[in-house]
Amino acid sequence: MSIKETDSPKKAKTTVYMTEEEETLLNELFIKRLRERRKTDKSALLCEGIRLLFEKEIGSSDG
C-alpha cells in the first residue's frame, strides 16, 4: 500500500439529483474557479457546500 493510499480519507460515491437551475449554478461556480485558476472539481464544490450548510444549520465543528 502506498503512502498516498493510506493518507487519503475514505470517500463515498453518491448520485445527486438536481434541477437544471441547480446544475447551472454548480457549473457557473466550477467555471468561475477555473477562470481564477483555482484547481477544483464538482465533487469538491458539493463537499464544500455540505460543510458550509452544516456550519450554518448546526454550528462550527470546533466546539
C-alpha positions as CSV (number, residue, x, y, z in Angstrom):
1,M,0.0,0.0,0.0
2,S,1.5,3.4,-1.0
3,I,1.7,6.4,1.3
4,K,-0.9,8.2,-0.8
5,E,-3.4,5.4,-0.3
6,T,-3.0,5.5,3.5
7,D,-3.2,9.3,3.8
8,S,-6.4,9.7,1.7
9,P,-9.7,9.8,3.6
10,K,-12.3,7.2,2.6
11,K,-14.7,8.6,0.0
12,A,-18.2,7.6,-0.8
13,K,-19.7,7.6,-4.2
14,T,-23.2,9.1,-4.5
15,T,-25.8,10.2,-7.0
16,V,-27.1,13.7,-6.8
17,Y,-30.4,14.7,-8.3
18,M,-30.7,18.4,-9.1
19,T,-32.8,20.7,-11.2
20,E,-31.4,22.2,-14.4
21,E,-31.2,25.5,-12.4
22,E,-29.1,23.9,-9.7
23,E,-26.9,22.2,-12.3
24,T,-26.4,25.6,-14.0
25,L,-25.4,27.2,-10.7
26,L,-22.9,24.4,-10.0
27,N,-21.4,24.8,-13.5
28,E,-21.1,28.6,-13.0
29,L,-19.2,28.1,-9.7
30,F,-17.0,25.5,-11.4
31,I,-16.2,27.8,-14.4
32,K,-15.6,30.8,-12.0
33,R,-12.9,28.8,-10.1
34,L,-11.3,27.6,-13.3
35,R,-11.0,31.2,-14.5
36,E,-9.4,32.1,-11.2
37,R,-7.0,29.2,-11.7
38,R,-8.2,27.5,-8.5
39,K,-8.0,23.8,-9.0
40,T,-11.3,22.2,-8.2
41,D,-13.9,19.7,-9.3
42,K,-17.6,19.4,-9.0
43,S,-17.3,16.9,-6.2
44,A,-15.1,19.3,-4.2
45,L,-17.7,22.1,-4.7
46,L,-20.5,19.9,-3.4
47,C,-18.4,18.8,-0.4
48,E,-17.6,22.4,0.4
49,G,-21.3,23.3,0.1
50,I,-22.2,20.5,2.5
51,R,-19.7,21.7,5.1
52,L,-20.9,25.3,4.8
53,L,-24.6,24.1,5.2
54,F,-23.6,22.1,8.2
55,E,-21.9,25.1,9.8
56,K,-25.0,27.2,9.1
57,E,-27.5,24.7,10.4
58,I,-25.7,23.0,13.2
59,G,-22.7,25.2,14.1
60,S,-19.0,25.0,13.8
61,S,-17.4,21.6,14.5
62,D,-14.7,23.4,16.5
63,G,-16.9,23.4,19.6
